[in-house]
């Protein structure tokens, strides 16, 4: 495995990526880097600490973005069944979802970062090898999606990039509130 200029693992078994795919991967790598960078030199206890009125913590953000990226890649490959129907979630499923925003007993920052790296590797491989970025899937049922809408693989990747960037900003605020360290600016 190689390491690129942002310190993120690169792919050695996939074809060289150029053009639009390279741009998508570069944007995603940059945002992943800033999100991970916010956790530098933290203990598990610090990574689990809430520093704002929000339920979010740095470890929980890493955990959440890992889950979201994994689910969207599964969506590209398998369609809406990979994500389930948000309109029929049970209380237990809602509680499980809420737990994806915080570190639970026994979870470590190192473990969460390793899981994120594995999901990132899988996503990068998919972007490099997917036959068609224009291929679409119908969106799963959820109150926040337009009924009957379809998203292309390209649009899903742009969504993952945007979500990662948004959470990198959240992480920066949490980290600054934690110990004054900043990742961006």
C-alpha positions in Angstrom: 0.0 0.0 0.0 1.2 3.5 -0.8 0.6 6.8 1.1 -0.3 9.9 -0.8 0.6 13.5 0.0 -2.3 13.8 2.5 -1.0 10.9 4.5 -3.9 8.7 3.4 -3.5 5.1 2.2 -3.5 4.8 -1.6 -4.4 1.9 -3.7 -1.9 -0.4 -5.4 -4.2 -3.0 -6.9 -6.5 -0.7 -8.9 -6.0 1.0 -12.2 -4.7 4.6 -12.3 -7.5 7.0 -11.7 -7.7 10.2 -13.8 -10.2 12.9 -14.8 -13.5 13.1 -12.9 -12.8 10.0 -10.8 -9.5 11.4 -9.6 -11.2 14.7 -8.8 -13.9 13.0 -6.8 -11.3 10.9 -4.9 -9.1 13.9 -4.2 -12.0 15.9 -2.8 -13.1 13.0 -0.6 -9.5 12.4 0.5 -9.0 16.0 1.5 -12.2 16.0 3.6 -11.4 12.7 5.2 -7.9 14.0 6.1 -9.4 17.0 7.9 -11.9 14.9 9.8 -9.2 12.4 10.9 -6.8 15.3 11.7 -9.1 16.6 14.3 -8.5 13.5 16.4 -4.7 13.8 16.4 -3.1 13.1 19.8 -6.4 12.5 21.6 -7.1 9.8 24.2 -10.2 7.6 23.9 -11.7 9.6 26.8 -11.2 12.9 24.9 -12.5 11.5 21.7 -15.7 10.4 23.5 -16.2 13.8 25.3 -19.1 16.1 24.3 -17.9 19.7 24.3 -21.0 21.4 23.1 -24.8 21.1 23.7 -24.8 18.6 20.8 -24.6 14.8 21.4 -21.7 14.8 19.0 -18.2 13.8 20.0 -15.1 13.3 17.8 -15.1 9.5 18.0 -18.9 9.6 17.3 -18.4 11.7 14.2 -15.7 9.3 12.9 -18.1 6.4 13.6 -21.0 8.1 12.0 -19.2 9.1 8.8 -17.8 5.5 8.5 -21.4 4.1 8.7 -22.7 6.7 6.2 -20.0 6.1 3.7 -20.4 2.3 4.0 -24.1 2.6 3.6 -23.9 4.8 0.5 -21.3 2.5 -1.2 -23.6 -0.4 -0.5 -26.4 1.7 -2.0 -24.4 2.2 -5.2 -23.8 -1.5 -5.4 -27.2 -2.9 -4.2 -29.8 -0.2 -4.3 -32.2 1.0 -1.6 -32.3 -2.4 0.1 -28.8 -1.6 1.4 -30.1 1.3 3.5 -33.5 0.2 4.7 -36.8 2.0 5.0 -36.5 5.0 7.4 -40.2 5.4 7.5 -40.6 2.1 9.3 -37.8 2.3 11.9 -38.5 0.7 15.3 -37.5 2.4 18.6 -34.6 -0.1 18.8 -33.4 0.9 15.4 -33.7 4.6 16.3 -31.7 4.0 19.5 -29.0 2.1 17.5 -28.9 5.0 15.0 -28.4 7.5 17.9 -25.5 5.3 19.2 -23.7 5.8 15.9 -23.0 9.4 17.0 -21.2 8.6 20.2 -18.4 6.3 21.4 -19.8 3.4 23.4 -18.0 1.5 26.2 -15.3 -0.7 24.7 -14.9 1.4 21.5 -11.5 3.0 20.9 -10.5 5.9 18.7 -7.9 3.7 17.1 -10.5 1.1 16.3 -12.9 3.7 14.9 -10.2 5.2 12.7 -9.2 1.7 11.5 -12.8 1.0 10.5 -13.0 4.3 8.7 -9.7 3.6 6.8 -11.1 0.3 5.6 -14.4 1.9 4.4 -12.3 4.6 2.7 -10.2 1.9 0.9 -13.4 0.1 -0.3 -14.9 3.4 -1.5 -11.8 4.4 -3.3 -11.6 1.0 -5.0 -15.2 1.3 -6.1 -14.7 4.7 -7.6 -11.7 3.5 -9.5 -13.4 0.4 -10.9 -17.1 1.2 -11.2 -18.1 0.8 -14.8 -20.4 3.8 -15.0 -20.8 6.8 -12.7 -24.1 7.6 -14.4 -25.7 4.3 -13.2 -28.7 5.1 -10.9 -30.6 3.5 -8.1 -33.9 4.5 -6.6 -33.5 6.3 -3.3 -34.7 4.4 -0.2 -37.9 5.5 1.5 -37.2 8.3 3.9 -39.0 11.6 4.7 -35.9 13.6 3.5 -35.9 12.0 0.0 -38.2 12.9 -2.8 -40.5 9.9 -3.5 -39.5 8.1 -6.7 -36.2 9.9 -7.0 -33.0 8.2 -8.3 -29.4 9.1 -7.7 -26.4 8.3 -9.9 -23.3 6.9 -8.4 -21.7 10.3 -9.1 -24.4 12.1 -7.1 -24.0 9.6 -4.2 -20.2 10.3 -4.2 -20.8 14.1 -4.2 -23.2 13.6 -1.2 -20.6 11.6 0.7 -18.0 14.3 0.0 -20.4 17.0 1.2 -21.3 15.0 4.3 -17.7 14.4 5.2 -16.9 18.1 4.7 -19.8 19.1 6.9 -18.8 16.7 9.7 -15.1 17.8 9.4 -16.4 21.3 10.2 -18.4 20.0 13.2 -15.3 18.1 14.4 -13.2 21.2 14.2 -15.6 23.1 16.5 -15.7 20.2 18.9 -11.9 19.9 19.0 -11.4 23.6 19.5 -13.9 23.5 22.4 -12.1 20.4 23.8 -8.6 21.8 24.0 -8.2 24.8 21.8 -6.6 22.9 18.9 -7.9 23.7 15.5 -7.7 21.7 12.3 -8.9 24.3 9.8 -7.7 27.8 9.9 
